[in-house]
Each structure stands twice: as structure tokens, then as C-alpha cells.
Amino acid sequence: MDVTLSKEAAKALQSMDSVTKERIKRGLRAIPSGDIITMQGFSDGRKRLRIGKYRAVFVYVANQYGNQGAHVIEIGSRGDIYK
């Protein structure tokens, strides 16, 4: 599955230390498996992926060839991501 990052998500990922960055990248590559829950209060089908104390908020999208992918909107710590 293709995973794309928003500008904000890429910036958040770049600011993390290398160990955390690799852990999050492994988690994103594993989508659609993992601890994924649909977020309430959003009509665009946002989901969150739990990666330790970090969360990745994403939506499923279809590319031009009809294949499903994931677009990551936000990456952050649990305390900051839900604000």
C-alpha cells in the first residue's frame, strides 16, 4: 500500500530522533494492520494508527490506477495529536 505524507506530517517526522523516526516509518509501512481506529467527529473517514506513544492520523485514498493508499495528515505524540 502506498503511503504519502502531508507537509506537516513530513516536517514532524523529520524533527524526531532516528530511532523514533524508523519506528514510525515501520508502523506506516504496515498499514492496514496495526492498532487502527476510526476517529469520531470527522466526516472524511480519518483513522488513527497507534505507534507506541505516537499517533498517525490518516485517510485511505485511491490513486489514479484505482489502488488504495493512505495519506498521513498528522503525526505527533498522544498528548498533542488530539488537540
C-alpha positions in Angstrom: 0.0 0.0 0.0 1.3 3.4 -0.9 1.7 5.9 2.0 2.0 9.6 1.4 2.7 12.3 3.9 1.3 15.8 4.2 3.7 18.6 4.6 3.0 18.9 8.3 3.5 15.1 8.8 6.8 15.1 6.9 8.0 18.0 9.0 7.0 16.3 12.2 8.7 13.1 11.2 12.0 14.9 10.2 12.1 16.6 13.7 12.2 13.2 15.5 15.3 11.3 16.6 16.4 8.5 14.2 15.2 5.6 16.4 11.7 7.1 16.7 11.6 8.0 13.0 12.4 4.4 12.0 9.8 3.0 14.4 7.1 5.3 12.9 8.2 4.5 9.3 7.8 0.8 10.1 4.4 1.4 11.5 3.3 3.4 8.5 4.5 0.7 6.1 2.4 -1.8 8.0 -0.9 0.0 7.3 -3.6 -1.5 7.1 -2.6 -3.7 10.0 -1.9 -2.4 13.5 -3.9 -0.6 16.1 -6.1 1.4 13.8 -9.4 3.1 15.0 -11.8 5.4 13.1 -11.8 8.8 14.7 -15.1 10.3 15.8 -16.2 13.7 14.8 -14.7 13.7 11.3 -16.8 13.1 8.2 -13.8 12.4 6.0 -13.1 8.9 7.4 -10.0 9.8 9.4 -8.3 7.0 11.2 -5.5 6.9 13.7 -2.7 4.5 14.0 -1.1 4.0 17.4 2.7 3.6 17.3 3.8 3.5 21.0 3.2 6.9 22.4 2.9 8.5 18.9 -0.2 8.7 16.7 -0.5 9.0 13.0 -3.8 10.4 11.6 -4.6 9.3 8.1 -7.3 8.7 5.5 -7.5 6.0 2.9 -7.3 7.3 -0.7 -7.4 5.8 -4.1 -4.6 6.6 -6.6 -5.1 7.2 -10.3 -4.8 3.4 -11.0 -7.6 2.5 -8.5 -5.2 1.1 -5.9 -5.8 2.0 -2.3 -3.3 4.0 -0.4 -3.0 6.0 2.8 -2.4 9.8 3.1 -1.0 10.7 6.5 -2.4 14.1 7.7 -0.6 14.4 11.1 2.0 12.7 13.2 2.5 13.6 16.9 2.6 12.4 20.5 -0.6 11.2 22.0 -1.0 14.3 24.1 -0.7 16.7 21.2 -2.4 15.0 18.3 -6.0 15.2 19.7 -5.9 18.9 20.4 
